Amino acid sequence: MREPRNTLKNPEHALRIFRVRASLAVLVVLLLSSLLVGRLCYLQIVEHEVYSTRSENNRVRVEPLPPTRGLIYDRHGRLLAENRPTYNLTLVRERVDDLDATLTLLVDLLQLPADEVEEFKVRSRQRQRPFQPALLMSDLTESQIARLAVNRHRLPGVEVQAQLLRYYPQAEIMSHALGYVGRINAEELKELDPGNYAGTHFIGKTGIENFYEEQLHGRAGLRKVETNARGRVLRELGHTAPQPGSDLTLTIDIDMQQLAYDLLDGRRGAIVAIAPQTGEILAMASVPGFDINQFVTGIDVASYRGLQEDLDLPLFNRATRGSYPAGSTIKPFMAMSGLIEGVITPEQVIYDPGYYQLPNDDRRYRNWLRWGHGRVDLERALAVSNNTYFYSLAHDLGIDRIHDNLEHFGFGTRVAADVAGQGDGLLPSRDWKQARFEQSWYPGETLSVGIGQGYLQVTPLQLASATAVLANRGHWVRPRLARSIGEEDVPADLPDTPADIEVSNDSYWDRVFSGMEKVLSGREGTARRTGAGLEYRMAGKSGTAQVFSLGQNQKYNASELRERLRDHALFMAFAPVDNPQIAVSVIVENAGGGSTHAASLARAMTDAWILDHNCGLPEQESCLGGNDAESRP
């Protein structure tokens, strides 16, 4: 028979279990409470500064204050680059919940063309500092501003800000000399000082705007503002004013610049005018130009493609980067080289039968006048532009001495102190040819250089600078575009100016000048028609530069050639001879003879400066002194 099972509870056992469980529960609660208290202590004591700062940042924001860009004036205080008020669209990525949706809405509200949408989106993703606004669009229209205002509640992080925008009153005629500003791109952003450029959306891209970017930009300021939870500004707590950029006064005379542009009359070419005694660039025109205002806010794709595909290359600065054969404009410098080296004397005479032959060579190097000029000395060789004389001189000098002497005049170098994007031209030498073609130098190539052909290439700026050095009797004053920065004048004697050219007999300059004067006033002068009626002494030299080489017995006939294969017309000049106030170089592409198509342009420039501007005449020698800012606001 089974024993009955004991179903009664054991109170003592149950109590032990309860006590164990209660103890564990208390331990867990104490542990969790300790962790909570410890975390609170960590946050409130150890990390107090961090979270206090974060809290403050939710309420207080530091905003950059971009500086006002300095203005640019011509030498008489006339405005060349100003700042006009405009409205820009900016976006702070950190305050945007859905960037793609916001951009889609903005594209719809702004009614952007299809070809601008992608660039618009790229700008929104351009790397910025945290909470720094990215510039999406400049110069908003009134209708665009109205549509954005109505939809403001749908666009957190998007603001319409009033800012100053660069504007160029003389946009086309100053396009290459002045340059322009444009939006800062991603590559530039990596190189810029993030503090100084915070809040700045534009930077100098080319020309003077680029070269003097540091001075024109100024220093950024900042302000502390209190904001609400949606990021809206409630009040300003502190303010550090930005330092505006320095105003820049150029050496350019806008009247001379306009004249140079008008003289070229739409023809491809360049004119550069320099004041020899000070190095001030009075005009530096390259034609055709373009409207630089288009580039400030971002030129549209179709317009930019049109400029790029234009056969006349309006974006190309012919004055500083165009490389052309010097033609006969090199002859005064060759003459001085021969005199300096003692290879010729001013009285030395050669006989020109219409050609020159190297020793033991049957090839004839032709003078432009087929039957020759007969007996020719230095001055007559310059006046009639006799090739045979300069073939002989080049052979006697040799390419090594030619290279060294022409380099002293600035050929083959970047001559100006503050002109961005200068070209070097090309001053050939034995070493250059060996490195470039792995070939030896031939005597016939020296003859070509002697009349400004062959490998020799010069820029209009180099030619004008060399003419100024010649006018100064070898004294170097480096050309420059800045006359004053802020209240400080730019000195004429810059520290990196090349050494002066020394000659053993100062009368050598007079003999070369006399030959150049006869170019315009002599009975046989190649530009004697241009020199008719001169009221002052002017020295010059014409040049006709071949675009392609002719064969031994070929004759040049412009009417049989396509326009872009015709010779370039060149002219260089300075005046007055006894007190030089202006040196000019002119290049007109594919125009033909320099004495016919370029000399009159140089004469018009010297007339305008010496007669119309009353510079260079004895009673008006102060024309170049000091800053004339009467018309400056």
C-alpha positions as CSV (number, residue, x, y, z in Angstrom):
1,M,0.0,0.0,0.0
2,R,1.5,3.5,-1.1
3,E,2.4,6.2,1.4
4,P,0.5,9.5,1.0
5,R,2.6,12.3,-0.8
6,N,3.5,15.3,1.4
7,T,1.9,18.3,-0.4
8,L,2.5,20.9,2.4
9,K,4.9,23.9,1.5
10,N,8.2,24.4,3.3
11,P,8.0,28.0,4.6
12,E,11.7,28.2,5.5
13,H,12.8,27.1,2.0
14,A,10.5,29.5,0.3
15,L,11.8,32.3,2.6
16,R,15.4,31.6,1.7
17,I,14.5,31.7,-2.0
18,F,12.7,35.0,-1.6
19,R,15.6,36.6,0.3
20,V,18.1,35.5,-2.4
21,R,15.9,36.9,-5.2
22,A,15.3,40.1,-3.3
23,S,19.0,40.5,-2.7
24,L,19.8,40.1,-6.3
25,A,17.1,42.6,-7.3
26,V,18.5,45.1,-4.9
27,L,22.0,44.6,-6.3
28,V,20.8,45.0,-9.8
29,V,19.0,48.2,-8.9
30,L,22.0,49.5,-7.1
31,L,24.2,48.6,-10.0
32,L,22.0,50.3,-12.5
33,S,21.6,53.3,-10.3
34,S,25.3,53.5,-9.9
35,L,25.8,53.4,-13.7
36,L,23.2,56.1,-14.2
37,V,24.7,58.3,-11.5
38,G,28.2,57.7,-12.9
39,R,27.0,58.6,-16.4
40,L,25.4,61.7,-15.1
41,C,28.5,62.7,-13.3
42,Y,30.6,62.0,-16.4
43,L,28.3,64.2,-18.6
44,Q,27.9,67.0,-16.0
45,I,31.5,67.2,-14.7
46,V,34.0,65.5,-17.0
47,E,32.3,66.4,-20.4
48,H,30.8,69.6,-19.1
49,E,32.8,71.9,-21.5
50,V,32.0,69.7,-24.6
51,Y,28.3,69.6,-24.1
52,S,28.1,73.2,-22.9
53,T,29.8,74.2,-26.2
54,R,27.4,72.1,-28.2
55,S,24.5,73.5,-26.5
56,E,25.8,77.0,-27.1
57,N,26.3,76.2,-30.7
58,N,22.7,75.2,-31.1
59,R,21.9,78.7,-29.9
60,V,24.9,80.8,-31.1
61,R,26.4,80.6,-34.5
62,V,29.5,82.3,-35.9
63,E,29.0,83.6,-39.4
64,P,31.8,84.9,-41.7
65,L,31.6,88.4,-43.1
66,P,33.2,88.6,-46.5
67,P,35.3,91.7,-47.2
68,T,34.3,94.2,-50.0
69,R,36.6,93.7,-53.0
70,G,38.8,96.7,-53.8
71,L,37.9,98.8,-56.8
72,I,40.1,99.3,-59.9
73,Y,40.7,102.6,-61.6
74,D,42.6,103.8,-64.6
75,R,45.4,106.3,-64.2
76,H,43.0,109.3,-64.1
77,G,40.7,107.7,-61.5
78,R,38.1,106.5,-63.9
79,L,36.4,103.3,-62.8
80,L,37.3,100.0,-64.5
81,A,36.0,97.5,-62.0
82,E,33.2,98.2,-59.5
83,N,30.9,96.3,-57.1
84,R,27.2,96.3,-57.7
85,P,24.5,95.1,-55.3
86,T,22.8,91.9,-56.2
87,Y,21.0,88.9,-54.7
88,N,22.6,85.5,-54.4
89,L,21.1,82.1,-53.6
90,T,23.0,80.1,-50.9
91,L,22.6,76.8,-49.3
92,V,23.8,75.4,-45.9
93,R,23.9,71.6,-46.3
94,E,23.9,70.9,-42.6
95,R,20.4,72.5,-42.3
96,V,18.9,70.7,-45.3
97,D,16.9,67.5,-44.5
98,D,16.7,66.1,-48.0
99,L,19.3,67.7,-50.4
100,D,18.1,66.0,-53.6
101,A,14.5,67.0,-53.0
102,T,15.5,70.6,-52.1
103,L,17.6,70.9,-55.3
104,T,14.8,69.5,-57.4
105,L,12.4,72.0,-56.0
106,L,14.9,74.9,-56.5
107,V,15.4,73.9,-60.2
108,D,11.7,74.0,-60.7
109,L,11.2,77.4,-58.9
110,L,14.2,79.0,-60.7
111,Q,13.2,77.6,-64.1
112,L,16.8,76.7,-64.9
113,P,17.6,75.6,-68.5
114,A,18.4,71.9,-68.8
115,D,22.1,72.5,-69.6
116,E,22.6,74.4,-66.3
117,V,20.9,71.9,-63.9
118,E,23.9,69.6,-63.5
119,E,26.3,72.5,-62.8
120,F,23.8,73.8,-60.3
121,K,23.8,70.5,-58.5
122,V,27.6,70.2,-58.6
123,R,27.9,73.6,-56.8
124,S,25.6,72.5,-54.0
125,R,28.0,69.6,-53.3
126,Q,31.2,71.6,-53.4
127,R,33.2,71.0,-50.3
128,Q,32.7,73.8,-47.7
129,R,33.4,74.3,-44.0
130,P,30.6,73.1,-41.7
131,F,27.6,75.5,-41.7
132,Q,29.3,77.6,-44.4
133,P,26.8,78.6,-47.2
134,A,27.5,77.3,-50.7
135,L,26.8,79.7,-53.5
136,L,24.2,78.1,-55.9
137,M,23.3,81.1,-58.1
138,S,24.2,84.7,-58.5
139,D,22.3,87.8,-59.7
140,L,18.8,86.5,-59.1
141,T,15.9,88.2,-60.9
142,E,13.0,89.8,-59.1
143,S,10.6,87.0,-60.2
144,Q,13.1,84.3,-58.9
145,I,13.4,86.1,-55.6
146,A,9.5,86.3,-55.3
147,R,9.1,82.6,-56.0
148,L,11.7,81.7,-53.4
149,A,10.1,83.9,-50.8
150,V,6.7,82.3,-51.3
151,N,8.2,78.8,-50.9
152,R,10.6,79.7,-48.0
153,H,8.9,77.3,-45.6
154,R,9.7,74.4,-47.9
155,L,13.3,75.3,-48.2
156,P,15.2,75.0,-44.8
157,G,18.8,75.9,-45.2
158,V,18.3,78.0,-48.3
159,E,18.7,81.7,-48.1
160,V,18.6,84.7,-50.5
161,Q,21.5,87.0,-49.5
162,A,22.2,90.6,-50.7
163,Q,25.9,90.8,-51.8
164,L,28.1,92.9,-54.0
165,L,28.9,91.5,-57.4
166,R,31.8,92.6,-59.7
167,Y,30.9,94.6,-62.7
168,Y,33.2,95.9,-65.5
169,P,32.0,99.1,-67.3
170,Q,34.6,98.8,-70.1
171,A,34.2,95.0,-70.3
172,E,35.3,94.3,-73.9
173,I,38.2,96.8,-74.4
174,M,39.7,95.9,-71.0
175,S,39.0,92.2,-71.2
176,H,42.5,90.9,-71.5
177,A,44.4,93.5,-69.5
178,L,41.9,93.6,-66.5
179,G,40.9,89.9,-66.4
180,Y,37.8,88.9,-64.4
181,V,36.6,87.2,-61.2
182,G,34.6,84.0,-61.1
183,R,33.2,81.5,-58.7
184,I,35.7,79.7,-56.5
185,N,36.0,76.1,-57.7
186,A,36.9,72.9,-55.8
187,E,40.6,73.0,-56.7
188,E,41.0,76.6,-55.7
189,L,39.2,76.0,-52.5
190,K,41.9,73.5,-51.5
191,E,44.6,76.1,-51.9
192,L,42.9,79.1,-50.2
193,D,43.0,80.2,-46.6
194,P,39.7,78.8,-45.3
195,G,39.4,81.5,-42.7
196,N,40.1,84.4,-44.9
197,Y,37.9,83.1,-47.7
198,A,35.0,82.0,-45.5
199,G,31.8,83.5,-47.0
200,T,33.7,84.6,-50.2
201,H,32.3,83.1,-53.4
202,F,34.5,84.8,-56.0
203,I,38.2,85.0,-56.8
204,G,40.3,86.6,-59.5
205,K,40.7,84.2,-62.4
206,T,42.8,86.1,-65.0
207,G,44.7,89.3,-65.6
208,I,45.1,92.0,-62.9
209,E,42.2,90.5,-60.9
210,N,44.2,87.4,-60.5
211,F,47.7,88.9,-60.0
212,Y,46.6,91.3,-57.3
213,E,44.0,88.9,-55.7
214,E,45.6,89.2,-52.2
215,Q,45.5,93.0,-52.2
216,L,42.0,93.3,-53.8
217,H,40.3,90.6,-51.6
218,G,41.0,92.1,-48.2
219,R,40.4,90.2,-44.8
220,A,37.3,88.5,-43.8
221,G,35.4,89.4,-40.6
222,L,32.8,87.5,-38.5
223,R,29.7,88.0,-36.3
224,K,28.1,86.0,-33.5
225,V,24.3,85.5,-33.8
226,E,21.7,83.8,-31.7
227,T,19.4,81.5,-33.6
228,N,16.2,79.5,-32.9
229,A,15.7,75.8,-33.4
230,R,15.1,76.3,-37.1
231,G,18.4,78.2,-37.6
232,R,16.8,81.6,-38.1
233,V,18.8,84.5,-36.7
234,L,17.2,86.1,-33.6
235,R,19.8,88.7,-32.7
236,E,23.5,89.6,-33.1
237,L,25.8,89.0,-30.1
238,G,29.1,90.2,-31.4
239,H,30.8,91.6,-34.5
240,T,34.3,91.9,-36.0
241,A,34.2,94.0,-39.1
242,P,35.9,92.7,-42.3
243,Q,38.8,94.7,-43.8
244,P,38.0,95.8,-47.3
245,G,40.4,95.1,-50.2
246,S,42.7,97.9,-51.3
247,D,41.7,99.9,-54.3
248,L,44.0,99.6,-57.3
249,T,45.0,102.4,-59.7
250,L,46.4,101.2,-63.0
251,T,48.8,102.8,-65.3
252,I,46.3,102.3,-68.2
253,D,44.8,105.3,-69.7
254,I,41.3,104.3,-70.8
255,D,41.2,106.8,-73.6
256,M,44.5,105.3,-75.0
257,Q,43.1,101.8,-74.5
258,Q,39.9,102.8,-76.4
259,L,41.9,104.3,-79.2
260,A,44.1,101.2,-79.6
261,Y,41.0,99.0,-79.7
262,D,39.3,101.3,-82.2
263,L,42.4,101.6,-84.4
264,L,42.5,97.8,-84.9
265,D,38.8,98.1,-86.0
266,G,37.9,94.5,-85.4
267,R,41.1,93.1,-87.1
268,R,43.0,90.5,-85.3
269,G,46.0,92.1,-83.6
270,A,47.4,93.9,-80.6
271,I,48.7,97.3,-79.6
272,V,50.9,97.9,-76.5
273,A,52.0,101.4,-75.4
274,I,54.5,102.0,-72.6
275,A,55.9,105.2,-71.0
276,P,59.7,104.5,-71.3
277,Q,60.8,106.6,-68.3
278,T,58.4,105.0,-65.8
279,G,57.6,101.6,-67.3
280,E,53.9,102.4,-67.1
281,I,51.8,100.5,-69.6
282,L,49.5,103.1,-71.1
283,A,47.5,100.7,-73.3
284,M,47.5,97.0,-73.9
285,A,44.8,96.1,-76.3
286,S,44.1,92.6,-77.8
287,V,41.5,92.3,-80.6
288,P,39.0,90.7,-80.6
289,G,38.0,90.9,-77.0
290,F,35.0,89.6,-75.2
291,D,32.5,90.6,-72.5
292,I,34.2,89.6,-69.2
293,N,30.9,90.3,-67.3
294,Q,29.6,87.0,-68.6
295,F,32.2,85.1,-66.6
296,V,31.5,86.7,-63.2
297,T,28.3,84.8,-62.5
298,G,29.2,81.9,-64.8
299,I,28.9,82.0,-68.5
300,D,26.3,79.6,-70.1
301,V,27.5,76.6,-72.0
302,A,26.4,77.8,-75.5
303,S,28.1,81.2,-75.1
304,Y,31.3,79.7,-73.9
305,R,31.4,77.2,-76.7
306,G,30.8,80.0,-79.1
307,L,33.9,81.9,-77.8
308,Q,36.0,78.7,-77.8
309,E,35.1,77.8,-81.4
310,D,35.5,81.3,-82.8
311,L,38.3,81.2,-85.4
312,D,39.4,84.7,-84.3
313,L,40.2,83.4,-80.8
314,P,38.7,86.2,-78.7
315,L,39.7,84.5,-75.4
316,F,43.4,84.6,-76.5
317,N,45.5,87.5,-75.3
318,R,47.5,88.4,-78.3
319,A,49.3,91.3,-76.5
320,T,51.0,89.1,-73.9
321,R,50.8,85.6,-75.3
322,G,50.7,86.0,-79.0
323,S,54.1,84.9,-80.5
324,Y,54.9,86.4,-83.9
325,P,58.0,86.6,-86.1
326,A,59.6,90.0,-85.4
327,G,60.2,90.7,-89.0
328,S,62.3,93.9,-89.6
329,T,61.4,95.4,-86.3
330,I,64.3,93.4,-84.9
331,K,66.8,95.3,-87.0
332,P,67.4,98.3,-84.7
333,F,68.3,95.8,-81.9
334,M,70.5,93.9,-84.3
335,A,72.2,97.1,-85.2
336,M,72.9,97.9,-81.5
337,S,74.2,94.4,-81.0
338,G,76.6,94.8,-83.9
339,L,77.8,98.2,-82.5
340,I,78.2,96.9,-78.9
341,E,80.2,93.8,-80.1
342,G,82.4,95.9,-82.4
343,V,81.3,93.9,-85.5
344,I,80.3,97.0,-87.4
345,T,80.8,100.8,-87.2
346,P,78.2,103.4,-88.1
347,E,80.2,104.5,-91.1
348,Q,80.9,101.0,-92.5
349,V,79.4,100.5,-95.9
350,I,78.5,97.3,-97.8
351,Y,77.4,96.8,-101.4
352,D,74.0,95.2,-101.8
353,P,73.4,93.5,-105.2
354,G,70.0,92.3,-104.1
355,Y,71.1,89.2,-102.2
356,Y,73.6,87.7,-99.7
357,Q,75.5,84.5,-100.0
358,L,77.3,82.6,-97.3
359,P,80.9,81.6,-98.0
360,N,81.0,78.4,-100.1
361,D,77.2,78.3,-100.5
362,D,75.4,78.9,-103.7
363,R,72.1,79.8,-102.1
364,R,71.1,83.4,-102.4
365,Y,69.3,85.1,-99.4
366,R,67.2,87.7,-101.1
367,N,66.8,91.4,-100.2
368,W,63.1,92.5,-100.4
369,L,64.2,94.8,-103.3
370,R,65.2,92.3,-105.9
371,W,67.8,94.6,-107.6
372,G,69.3,95.7,-104.3
373,H,70.0,99.1,-102.7
374,G,73.7,99.4,-103.8
375,R,75.9,101.1,-101.2
376,V,74.3,100.8,-97.8
377,D,75.5,102.0,-94.3
378,L,73.9,101.5,-91.0
379,E,71.4,104.4,-91.1
380,R,70.3,103.8,-94.7
381,A,70.0,100.0,-93.9
382,L,67.5,100.9,-91.2
383,A,65.7,103.5,-93.3
384,V,65.1,101.3,-96.3
385,S,65.0,98.0,-94.2
386,N,67.8,96.5,-96.2
387,N,68.0,92.7,-95.6
388,T,71.4,92.1,-97.2
389,Y,73.1,94.4,-94.6
390,F,71.5,92.5,-91.7
391,Y,72.3,89.1,-93.3
392,S,75.9,90.1,-93.3
393,L,75.7,91.5,-89.7
394,A,74.0,88.4,-88.4
395,H,76.6,86.1,-90.0
396,D,79.5,88.2,-88.5
397,L,77.8,88.2,-85.0
398,G,76.9,84.5,-84.9
399,I,73.9,83.1,-83.2
400,D,75.5,83.1,-79.7
401,R,76.2,86.8,-79.6
402,I,72.8,87.5,-81.2
403,H,71.1,85.5,-78.5
404,D,72.9,87.2,-75.6
405,N,72.4,90.7,-76.9
406,L,68.8,90.3,-77.8
407,E,68.2,88.8,-74.4
408,H,69.5,92.0,-72.8
409,F,66.6,93.8,-74.5
410,G,64.1,91.4,-72.9
411,F,63.4,89.1,-75.9
412,G,62.8,85.5,-74.8
413,T,61.9,86.6,-71.3
414,R,58.8,87.7,-69.3
415,V,59.4,91.4,-69.2
416,A,56.5,92.9,-67.2
417,A,56.4,92.9,-63.4
418,D,52.7,92.3,-62.9
419,V,51.1,91.0,-66.1
420,A,49.6,87.6,-65.5
421,G,50.0,84.9,-68.1
422,Q,52.8,86.4,-70.1
423,G,54.3,84.4,-72.9
424,D,58.1,83.9,-73.3
425,G,58.2,84.3,-77.1
426,L,61.2,82.4,-78.5
427,L,64.8,83.5,-78.6
428,P,66.6,80.6,-80.3
429,S,70.1,79.4,-79.6
430,R,72.3,76.4,-80.3
431,D,71.4,74.8,-77.0
432,W,67.7,75.4,-77.6
433,K,67.7,73.7,-81.0
434,Q,69.7,70.8,-79.8
435,A,67.3,70.2,-76.9
436,R,64.2,70.8,-79.1
437,F,65.1,69.0,-82.3
438,E,68.4,67.2,-81.4
439,Q,70.0,69.0,-84.4
440,S,73.0,71.3,-84.8
441,W,72.6,75.0,-85.6
442,Y,73.1,76.0,-89.3
443,P,74.6,79.3,-90.5
444,G,71.5,79.9,-92.7
445,E,69.3,79.9,-89.6
446,T,71.4,82.7,-88.2
447,L,70.7,84.9,-91.2
448,S,66.9,84.3,-90.8
449,V,67.1,85.4,-87.2
450,G,69.0,88.5,-88.3
451,I,65.9,89.8,-90.2
452,G,63.4,88.6,-87.6
453,Q,62.4,85.4,-89.2
454,G,63.1,81.7,-88.7
455,Y,62.7,80.5,-85.2
456,L,62.6,83.9,-83.6
457,Q,59.2,84.8,-82.0
458,V,58.3,87.9,-80.0
459,T,55.2,89.0,-78.2
460,P,53.8,92.6,-78.7
461,L,54.5,93.2,-75.0
462,Q,58.1,92.2,-75.4
463,L,58.5,94.3,-78.5
464,A,57.1,97.4,-76.8
465,S,59.3,96.8,-73.7
466,A,62.4,96.4,-75.9
467,T,61.5,99.6,-77.7
468,A,61.2,101.4,-74.4
469,V,64.7,100.1,-73.4
470,L,66.0,101.3,-76.7
471,A,64.4,104.7,-76.2
472,N,66.0,104.9,-72.8
473,R,69.4,104.3,-74.3
474,G,69.7,100.9,-72.6
475,H,68.2,101.9,-69.2
476,W,65.8,99.3,-68.0
477,V,62.5,100.1,-66.3
478,R,60.4,97.0,-66.0
479,P,56.9,97.5,-67.5
480,R,54.0,97.4,-65.0
481,L,50.2,97.8,-64.8
482,A,49.8,98.9,-61.2
483,R,50.4,102.6,-60.5
484,S,49.3,102.5,-56.8
485,I,47.9,100.0,-54.4
486,G,45.7,101.7,-51.8
487,E,47.6,104.9,-50.8
488,E,51.0,103.5,-51.8
489,D,52.6,104.2,-55.2
490,V,54.3,101.4,-57.0
491,P,57.9,102.3,-57.5
492,A,59.3,102.4,-61.0
493,D,62.6,100.9,-59.8
494,L,61.5,97.4,-59.0
495,P,64.0,95.0,-57.3
496,D,64.1,92.4,-60.1
497,T,64.7,94.9,-62.9
498,P,67.4,93.7,-65.4
499,A,70.7,95.4,-65.6
500,D,71.1,98.4,-68.0
501,I,72.8,97.8,-71.4
502,E,76.3,99.3,-71.4
503,V,77.8,100.7,-74.6
504,S,81.4,101.9,-75.2
505,N,80.2,105.0,-77.2
506,D,77.0,106.8,-76.4
507,S,76.7,108.1,-80.0
508,Y,75.8,104.6,-81.1
509,W,72.3,105.2,-79.8
510,D,72.1,108.4,-81.8
511,R,73.1,106.7,-85.0
512,V,70.5,104.0,-84.6
513,F,67.8,106.6,-83.7
514,S,68.8,108.6,-86.8
515,G,68.2,105.6,-89.0
516,M,64.9,104.9,-87.3
517,E,63.8,108.6,-87.8
518,K,64.6,108.3,-91.5
519,V,62.1,105.4,-91.7
520,L,59.4,108.0,-91.1
521,S,61.0,111.2,-92.4
522,G,63.7,110.2,-94.9
523,R,63.4,110.4,-98.6
524,E,63.7,106.5,-98.8
525,G,62.0,105.7,-95.6
526,T,59.7,102.7,-95.7
527,A,57.0,104.6,-93.7
528,R,57.7,108.1,-95.0
529,R,54.0,108.6,-95.9
530,T,53.0,107.9,-92.3
531,G,55.6,110.4,-91.1
532,A,54.3,113.3,-93.2
533,G,53.4,116.3,-91.1
534,L,55.0,115.1,-87.8
535,E,55.1,117.8,-85.1
536,Y,57.7,116.0,-83.1
537,R,60.7,113.7,-83.7
538,M,59.6,110.1,-84.0
539,A,61.7,107.0,-84.5
540,G,60.2,103.8,-85.7
541,K,60.7,100.6,-87.7
542,S,58.3,98.6,-89.8
543,G,58.2,94.9,-90.1
544,T,56.5,92.3,-92.3
545,A,56.5,88.9,-90.8
546,Q,56.0,85.8,-93.0
547,V,53.4,83.3,-91.9
548,F,55.1,80.6,-94.0
549,S,58.5,80.4,-95.7
550,L,58.9,80.9,-99.5
551,G,61.1,78.8,-101.7
552,Q,64.4,80.0,-103.2
553,N,62.8,81.5,-106.3
554,Q,59.2,81.9,-105.1
555,K,57.6,85.4,-105.1
556,Y,55.1,86.5,-102.4
557,N,51.6,87.4,-103.9
558,A,49.0,88.2,-101.2
559,S,46.1,88.1,-103.7
560,E,46.8,84.4,-104.4
561,L,46.8,83.4,-100.7
562,R,44.0,82.7,-98.2
563,E,43.6,85.6,-95.8
564,R,45.1,83.8,-92.8
565,L,48.2,82.8,-94.7
566,R,49.1,86.4,-95.6
567,D,52.0,88.3,-93.9
568,H,51.6,90.0,-90.5
569,A,52.1,93.8,-90.3
570,L,54.3,95.1,-87.5
571,F,55.5,98.5,-86.4
572,M,57.5,99.7,-83.4
573,A,58.2,103.3,-82.5
574,F,59.0,105.8,-79.8
575,A,58.6,109.6,-79.5
576,P,59.8,112.2,-79.0
577,V,63.3,111.1,-79.8
578,D,65.0,113.7,-77.6
579,N,62.7,113.0,-74.6
580,P,60.8,109.7,-75.1
581,Q,57.4,109.7,-73.5
582,I,55.8,106.7,-75.3
583,A,57.0,103.5,-76.9
584,V,54.5,101.5,-79.1
585,S,54.3,98.1,-80.7
586,V,51.6,97.2,-83.2
587,I,50.8,93.8,-84.8
588,V,48.0,93.4,-87.2
589,E,47.6,89.7,-88.2
590,N,47.6,88.9,-91.9
591,A,47.4,92.5,-92.9
592,G,50.4,92.7,-95.2
593,G,53.2,95.2,-95.1
594,G,54.0,96.9,-91.7
595,S,54.8,100.3,-93.2
596,T,51.4,100.3,-95.0
597,H,49.0,98.7,-92.4
598,A,50.7,99.1,-89.0
599,A,52.7,102.4,-89.1
600,S,49.7,104.6,-89.2
601,L,48.3,102.9,-86.1
602,A,51.5,103.6,-84.2
603,R,51.5,107.2,-85.4
604,A,47.9,107.7,-84.1
605,M,48.9,106.4,-80.7
606,T,51.9,108.7,-80.4
607,D,49.9,111.7,-81.7
608,A,47.2,111.0,-79.1
609,W,49.6,110.8,-76.2
610,I,52.0,113.6,-77.2
611,L,49.5,116.1,-78.8
612,D,46.0,115.3,-77.5
613,H,47.1,114.4,-74.0
614,N,49.8,117.0,-74.0
615,C,52.5,114.6,-72.8
616,G,56.1,114.8,-73.9
617,L,56.1,118.4,-75.1
618,P,58.6,120.7,-73.1
619,E,55.9,122.7,-71.3
620,Q,53.9,119.5,-70.4
621,E,56.6,117.2,-69.1
622,S,54.7,116.7,-65.8
623,C,52.0,114.6,-67.6
624,L,53.4,111.4,-66.2
625,G,54.0,112.6,-62.7
626,G,51.8,111.8,-59.8
627,N,48.3,110.3,-59.6
628,D,45.5,112.2,-61.2
629,A,42.3,111.1,-59.4
630,E,40.1,114.2,-59.9
631,S,37.3,112.1,-61.3
632,R,37.4,109.4,-58.7
633,P,34.3,109.3,-56.5
